[in-house]
Amino acid sequence: MEKWRLTLDNIRTDYPVVEKVIRWKAPEPPQVHPESPIYKKFWSREAYKCIEGYWAKDFDGYRYMPGTLYYFYNYFIIEHTEEVDGVKETKEMKPYLLDYFWEIAYMDICAYGFSGFAEDLEISCNKKILEYREGKISESKLPDTCFINNDKSTGKLKKYEDAYEYLLRRHKKPYKYPLYQNDLMNYMILGTRGGGKSYWEAARIEHMFVFGGAGRYNEAFINNRLAGHTVVGSSESAKSAELLNKVVTSLTAKAKGDNPLYKKWFGIYEYTDKDGNKSYIPCPFYRYYTGSLDCPNKKNLFRAEYKRYNNGRWEMQGVGSSIAHVSYSNQKAGKSGHRAAEGGRYNRVVYEEVGSMENFIEALGANEGTVIRSGVKFGVQVAIGTSGNIKFIVAAKKVFLNPQDYNFMSFKNKFSQEGKNGRICYFLPYYMTLLDCKDENGNTDYEKAIAQVNKERKKKAKSEDPKVLRDFLMNHPCFVREMWFNDEGYYFPIEELMERERQLLFKQEYKKLGTPVKLYKRPDNKVGYKVLNNVEPIVDFPLPNNIDTNGCIVIYEHPIRNAPEDMYNLIGYDPYVEDDIDRGGSLAVTYIVKNPKYASQGYNTNIIVASYIGKPKEGIDYYHRNQELLIEYYGNPPRSLWLENNRGERVVAYYKARRKEQLLAIRYGALVDAKIRASGPSVYGYRVGNRIDKLTYIGYLNEWLLQETTHILEDGTEETLPNLYRIPCLFLIRQLIQYNLKDNFDAVSAMLGIAIAVNQMEKLEELGLQNKKSKLAPVLTNKRIFGRNQKVYTS
């Protein structure tokens, strides 16, 4: 079965199901004067629902709708395009309430610390109960609402239930007074285009602007003492500007009395002034505003304020909510774009099109101070986006797959094995967004959705250009893995590599496969090692800002005693040219691979046994010293160190000075030519002369990655796998996935040397050039040419 094909068994189908969504629909506003008791009562009740939420009957129980979702469903305006009588029309309308919006709204309220309802006397979602049970806090730290009947004197704790799961299910009866006693968290929504993520976020921004972040309908809200502050940004200000335009469109609709629909939906009151002109009093949820939404606007924030003449002078009135608009562009001087929002304090920090923000993680760190006051987190960082350029989505991908590390809400990955401890941020798949596969209550017909998606994908798959299907999957993913595709094409087997990446990330398997070590000379002049328990090897690519590039040696398999001399003679090396990491940007990478020719003798070969990735602050010679120890640890195999010779002057000079020139691999004649000539030793390593050479070497590496090798397992059984499924280095896998011909990929370059070596070794064997009678044999063993001094450096 094609990997892109959907079935009921490989997709998630447990989204909320609602009986009658109309039960949460707001009643039509009364068209009466704003001073009328009827008017005041109606809008007071609607404001209460928009803040504290609304319960309605749902099947055999009751379902809670958060106030933010009530506002989105009843008081937000979107643009929607649909086909009417064969003609596509775009109109402004209230949004459809689709099944997945319930989950998004529940996630949002949990991020703001939802911990249950005061009226629920038996169940609490307060995480302090867990801390108390684990002995982390004393009973005195527990609020009354953690106890049965909200009575601490009973000494009996309520049953604890996860807040998100609690909200998802139906309840026996409605409860009042939502509580917000949990610590605040961040959240991310990543997935398909066209799913309404931006409209949800625009409604949420408007809600913050209108209601000031109120969690209770009380005097503080009624007397305009609450102000909500939001900052919105992206790497491209045009993207965040589109999001903010949605906010303004919906907000201003609440004052447009000349639009009959708006007048009806929002209770805009029409009257005739003393001059006989029509005038309008806006919806109570409208906020007069001043300022600008241009980027940047820190000096002129978009504010819920207006001037009013009072007692002979002009005064600023209004709730005072604000929206800041910033750019996180990494093109700013000193790459300081991630600091664009610093200096403010915000209830909500919004990242639009986070998949295009290569400095997203740095921005998260810089903005943490903007949502904390006196050590207490009062604001939430929210990221929304779609997949995109694989080079830029790396940061968002890291947070998405490791949400716990960044204080992001996490969810059990029901799609596959990706994610730290099997948990990821919120994923919105394409099949959930198809409106013609929804019923009138927003519930999904999964069989219909599957059929429609498979039909679309099958059509794309028929194209002779694989990019057609790849681009469609990337922009309309149904599986998490499809979000990481590259829109520029691939040089290596992408699906297999992405599967290997998932394997390595699952329960952090990559950390279990290798041991970081420091090599040193023992008193007996042999190489010893010390395990580095507190050192993290380099695994992220592209390299995050401010990363420690010193790196370390990682041992995946220690050398076998009394192994053949050439067991470990496949050593690929890509040096760095520029010592300054900020200027050069590259690392030095060394890999040692076990010679495949010994597979027939029962050895498990074609595996990386050691790596050394880093750019030590002590300089390139310090790296070479460690590399020299690593090669010696694996037996000093002659002619083993393969490097690109047009970049290897310093390494050649180093080993010549150390009188270990015999470690450097020799290029025999034309590597690319199938008719390799026994022309004697010429130069060390290999040369990349042009694009054709590079593509040829890439072909060699592709062959090696997909070549199947049989290993004997500990229980004596055999396992045959493509070599790439045994690669233990996450850094290498990520570079292979993201590889292109323009940028610098150190790990791939190191492996190209090994692939070239394997290819040449195979061709030499075919031509009989490794036979003892070979004309090269006397040359290769000529000590006058290569020297024989194996003296050990003991500095």
Secondary structure as GFF3:
##gff-version 3
##sequence-region A 1 795
A	DSSP	three_ten_helix	21	24	.	.	.	ID=ss1
A	DSSP	alpha_helix	37	52	.	.	.	ID=ss2
A	DSSP	beta_strand	54	58	.	.	.	ID=ss3
A	DSSP	beta_strand	61	65	.	.	.	ID=ss4
A	DSSP	alpha_helix	67	75	.	.	.	ID=ss5
A	DSSP	beta_strand	78	84	.	.	.	ID=ss6
A	DSSP	beta_strand	87	93	.	.	.	ID=ss7
A	DSSP	alpha_helix	99	111	.	.	.	ID=ss8
A	DSSP	beta_strand	123	124	.	.	.	ID=ss9
A	DSSP	alpha_helix	128	133	.	.	.	ID=ss10
A	DSSP	three_ten_helix	139	141	.	.	.	ID=ss11
A	DSSP	three_ten_helix	144	146	.	.	.	ID=ss12
A	DSSP	three_ten_helix	148	150	.	.	.	ID=ss13
A	DSSP	three_ten_helix	152	154	.	.	.	ID=ss14
A	DSSP	beta_strand	159	160	.	.	.	ID=ss15
A	DSSP	alpha_helix	163	168	.	.	.	ID=ss16
A	DSSP	beta_strand	187	191	.	.	.	ID=ss17
A	DSSP	alpha_helix	197	211	.	.	.	ID=ss18
A	DSSP	alpha_helix	219	222	.	.	.	ID=ss19
A	DSSP	beta_strand	229	234	.	.	.	ID=ss20
A	DSSP	alpha_helix	237	253	.	.	.	ID=ss21
A	DSSP	alpha_helix	260	266	.	.	.	ID=ss22
A	DSSP	beta_strand	269	272	.	.	.	ID=ss23
A	DSSP	beta_strand	278	281	.	.	.	ID=ss24
A	DSSP	beta_strand	302	303	.	.	.	ID=ss25
A	DSSP	beta_strand	306	310	.	.	.	ID=ss26
A	DSSP	beta_strand	313	317	.	.	.	ID=ss27
A	DSSP	beta_strand	322	327	.	.	.	ID=ss28
A	DSSP	three_ten_helix	333	335	.	.	.	ID=ss29
A	DSSP	three_ten_helix	337	339	.	.	.	ID=ss30
A	DSSP	beta_strand	348	351	.	.	.	ID=ss31
A	DSSP	three_ten_helix	354	356	.	.	.	ID=ss32
A	DSSP	alpha_helix	360	367	.	.	.	ID=ss33
A	DSSP	three_ten_helix	368	371	.	.	.	ID=ss34
A	DSSP	beta_strand	372	373	.	.	.	ID=ss35
A	DSSP	beta_strand	376	377	.	.	.	ID=ss36
A	DSSP	beta_strand	380	386	.	.	.	ID=ss37
A	DSSP	alpha_helix	394	401	.	.	.	ID=ss38
A	DSSP	three_ten_helix	403	406	.	.	.	ID=ss39
A	DSSP	beta_strand	411	412	.	.	.	ID=ss40
A	DSSP	beta_strand	423	424	.	.	.	ID=ss41
A	DSSP	beta_strand	426	428	.	.	.	ID=ss42
A	DSSP	three_ten_helix	430	433	.	.	.	ID=ss43
A	DSSP	three_ten_helix	435	437	.	.	.	ID=ss44
A	DSSP	alpha_helix	446	461	.	.	.	ID=ss45
A	DSSP	alpha_helix	466	475	.	.	.	ID=ss46
A	DSSP	three_ten_helix	480	484	.	.	.	ID=ss47
A	DSSP	alpha_helix	494	505	.	.	.	ID=ss48
A	DSSP	three_ten_helix	506	508	.	.	.	ID=ss49
A	DSSP	alpha_helix	509	513	.	.	.	ID=ss50
A	DSSP	beta_strand	515	521	.	.	.	ID=ss51
A	DSSP	beta_strand	527	531	.	.	.	ID=ss52
A	DSSP	beta_strand	552	555	.	.	.	ID=ss53
A	DSSP	beta_strand	570	574	.	.	.	ID=ss54
A	DSSP	alpha_helix	581	584	.	.	.	ID=ss55
A	DSSP	beta_strand	588	593	.	.	.	ID=ss56
A	DSSP	three_ten_helix	596	601	.	.	.	ID=ss57
A	DSSP	beta_strand	608	614	.	.	.	ID=ss58
A	DSSP	alpha_helix	620	633	.	.	.	ID=ss59
A	DSSP	beta_strand	641	643	.	.	.	ID=ss60
A	DSSP	three_ten_helix	645	647	.	.	.	ID=ss61
A	DSSP	alpha_helix	649	657	.	.	.	ID=ss62
A	DSSP	three_ten_helix	661	663	.	.	.	ID=ss63
A	DSSP	beta_strand	666	668	.	.	.	ID=ss64
A	DSSP	beta_strand	681	684	.	.	.	ID=ss65
A	DSSP	alpha_helix	691	706	.	.	.	ID=ss66
A	DSSP	beta_strand	708	712	.	.	.	ID=ss67
A	DSSP	beta_strand	718	722	.	.	.	ID=ss68
A	DSSP	three_ten_helix	723	726	.	.	.	ID=ss69
A	DSSP	alpha_helix	730	738	.	.	.	ID=ss70
A	DSSP	alpha_helix	746	766	.	.	.	ID=ss71
A	DSSP	alpha_helix	776	780	.	.	.	ID=ss72
A	DSSP	alpha_helix	783	786	.	.	.	ID=ss73
###
